[in-house]
Every structure is written in structure tokens, then in C-alpha cells.
């Protein structure tokens, strides 16, 4: 860095590695299954790159914990 400022700001957002996190997407629909071609058609936005690995499984949402602050006792 030759220009002003010639040093880094603390906690400055900088470019770096992005996209290696595991992401779970819920509420996608399985539209069609082709067992002879090993294909599953999924309706919705599937994260990841092309030819990437996708795990399809059933999921049950966790119940949200109720906070004691909102309740009058």
C-alpha cells in the first residue's frame, strides 16, 4: 500500500476464503425422482457449486425456547 493510509485498520473487512461452510436449507420440495439415471429434481434454491455434493434428508425443526422475560408471573 503506497497510498494513504499505508497501514491496516483494525477489524477491517478484507477479501478472503468464502464458501466452504455447510449450509442447511429447509422447506425444499422433491419434484421428481429418476432412479434409472440417479437423479432427484428439487424445487428451490440449492446452495453450492455445480457438480457439488448435496445431502437430501428429512428434517424436523427444533422447538424455540421461550424466554422468561416475556411471561408475566
C-alpha positions as CSV (number, residue, x, y, z in Angstrom):
1,X,0.0,0.0,0.0
2,X,1.8,3.1,-1.2
3,X,-1.2,5.5,-0.8
4,X,-2.7,6.8,2.3
5,X,-3.1,5.1,4.8
6,X,-0.1,2.8,4.5
7,X,-1.4,0.5,7.2
8,X,-4.4,-1.6,8.0
9,X,-7.4,-0.6,10.0
10,X,-8.3,-2.9,13.0
11,X,-11.2,-5.2,12.2
12,X,-11.3,-4.1,8.6
13,X,-13.3,-6.5,6.3
14,X,-10.9,-7.9,3.8
15,X,-11.4,-10.4,0.9
16,X,-10.6,-14.0,1.9
17,X,-11.9,-17.5,1.7
18,X,-15.6,-17.7,1.3
19,X,-18.0,-20.6,0.6
20,X,-16.6,-23.6,2.4
21,X,-19.3,-23.6,5.1
22,X,-22.0,-26.3,5.3
23,X,-25.4,-24.8,4.7
24,X,-28.8,-26.3,5.6
25,X,-31.8,-25.2,3.6
26,X,-35.3,-26.3,4.7
27,X,-38.7,-26.5,3.0
28,X,-37.5,-27.6,-0.4
29,X,-39.7,-29.9,-2.4
30,X,-38.6,-33.1,-4.2
31,X,-40.4,-32.7,-7.6
32,X,-39.4,-35.9,-9.4
33,X,-37.1,-38.9,-8.9
34,X,-35.4,-40.8,-11.8
35,X,-33.9,-44.0,-10.2
36,X,-32.5,-45.3,-13.6
37,X,-30.5,-42.1,-14.0
38,X,-29.7,-41.5,-10.3
39,X,-31.4,-38.0,-10.5
40,X,-33.5,-36.1,-8.0
41,X,-35.2,-32.9,-9.1
42,X,-35.5,-30.4,-6.2
43,X,-37.6,-27.3,-6.4
44,X,-36.0,-24.3,-4.8
45,X,-32.6,-22.7,-4.4
46,X,-29.9,-25.3,-3.6
47,X,-26.7,-23.7,-2.4
48,X,-23.3,-24.8,-3.7
49,X,-21.3,-25.1,-6.9
50,X,-22.2,-27.2,-9.9
51,X,-21.3,-30.9,-9.6
52,X,-21.1,-30.4,-5.8
53,X,-22.3,-32.9,-3.2
54,X,-25.8,-32.4,-1.9
55,X,-27.2,-34.3,1.0
56,X,-31.0,-34.7,0.9
57,X,-32.7,-35.8,4.2
58,X,-35.8,-35.2,6.2
59,X,-35.6,-32.6,8.9
60,X,-37.6,-31.6,11.9
61,X,-37.4,-28.0,13.1
62,X,-36.3,-27.6,16.7
63,X,-38.8,-26.0,19.1
64,X,-37.8,-22.5,20.0
65,X,-37.1,-21.9,23.7
66,X,-39.4,-19.4,25.4
67,X,-37.8,-16.7,27.3
68,X,-38.8,-15.9,30.9
69,X,-38.8,-12.1,30.1
70,X,-41.9,-12.2,28.0
71,X,-44.0,-14.0,30.6
72,X,-45.8,-12.3,33.4
73,X,-45.7,-14.2,36.7
